[in-house]
């Protein structure tokens, strides 16, 4: 029994010594790595020396110097003592990696929670010159180019692009749109939506490119929605009446064009028929004139005219090798009949 007790005591003593020796060993510095994706830009920010960890960055130029080109970064550590014994302390980061995500982001600012990017009401509200209240929906797409990553980080202190778009960019878009709308009547707003958005887009793009954000899309989405439903009904009725009027105008124009086309066809047919008659008459006159000229050159033509009563028609038969003999079948018939009668 005593033998087993000694073994147990020895084992317990060994455990205590092992635990004590383990507690007196300095912790191992475990390597720490950060992987950088292709759509990301990383900056290694020192946390010791003249650059302490803080909520903002000193300048855009310093950030450019601290941009890291590698795709995997090892975080440097330093040993910080927390007690008198050499093993009492901890490993702390000597620098931190700040990542700027450059992937394109698209936001849809709408009033309905089922159509927009956010469930909140993000519709752009405005008023016309006559204080008609309405709202519109917009699409906006933006990205951070590689060359502008440091600029964006310095301006926005590592905020996400989504957050900046839903706050600062949306606020400026709404402000500029309200200014443009307030100087126009409602009918002008509807007719000049493209010009309004061109003006808003020009100012917003120029403003945020200086802050490292490239806006690629900014435009209206859907129809204008009025706060007063009766206004919408009146506009719909006016729109319907105008479209019906336009349709009738188009129909009348088509009917008129059809009538003109049919009339032109009839005129063309009549002109073609008259031209045909004219051509036939001219051809016949030319033929008669040619024959008359030929007959006039024949010495027997005058004698022929004397002894025959010409009815204005050409002889039926002309013989003779030199064209000097004219035989008219009608004369032969008359002479034959006269001879038979005499007999």
MOWO-V258140 format. One record per residue. SS is DSSP state (A for helix, B for strand, O for the rest). Layout:
ss
SS
SS
This chain:
ss
O
A
A
A
A
A
A
A
A
A
A
A
A
A
A
A
A
A
A
A
A
A
A
O
O
O
O
O
O
O
O
O
B
B
B
O
O
O
O
B
B
B
B
B
B
B
O
O
O
O
O
O
O
O
O
O
O
O
O
A
A
A
A
A
A
O
B
B
O
O
O
B
B
B
O
O
B
B
B
B
B
O
O
O
O
O
O
O
B
B
B
B
B
O
B
B
B
B
B
B
B
O
O
O
B
B
B
B
B
O
O
O
O
O
O
O
O
O
O
O
O
O
O
B
B
B
B
O
O
O
O
O
B
B
B
B
B
B
B
B
B
B
B
O
O
A
A
A
A
A
A
A
A
A
A
A
O
O
O
O
A
A
A
A
A
A
A
A
A
A
A
A
A
A
A
A
A
A
A
A
A
A
O
O
O
A
A
A
A
A
A
O
A
A
A
A
A
A
A
A
A
A
A
A
A
A
A
A
A
O
O
O
O
B
B
B
B
B
B
B
B
B
B
B
B
B
O
O
A
A
A
A
A
A
A
A
A
A
A
A
A
A
A
A
A
A
A
A
A
A
A
A
A
A
A
A
A
A
A
A
A
A
A
A
A
A
A
A
A
A
A
A
A
A
A
A
A
A
A
A
A
A
A
A
A
A
A
A
A
A
A
A
A
A
A
A
O
O
O
A
A
A
A
A
A
A
A
O
O
O
O
O
O
O
O
O
B
B
B
O
O
O
O
O
B
B
B
O
A
A
A
A
A
A
A
A
A
A
A
A
A
A
O
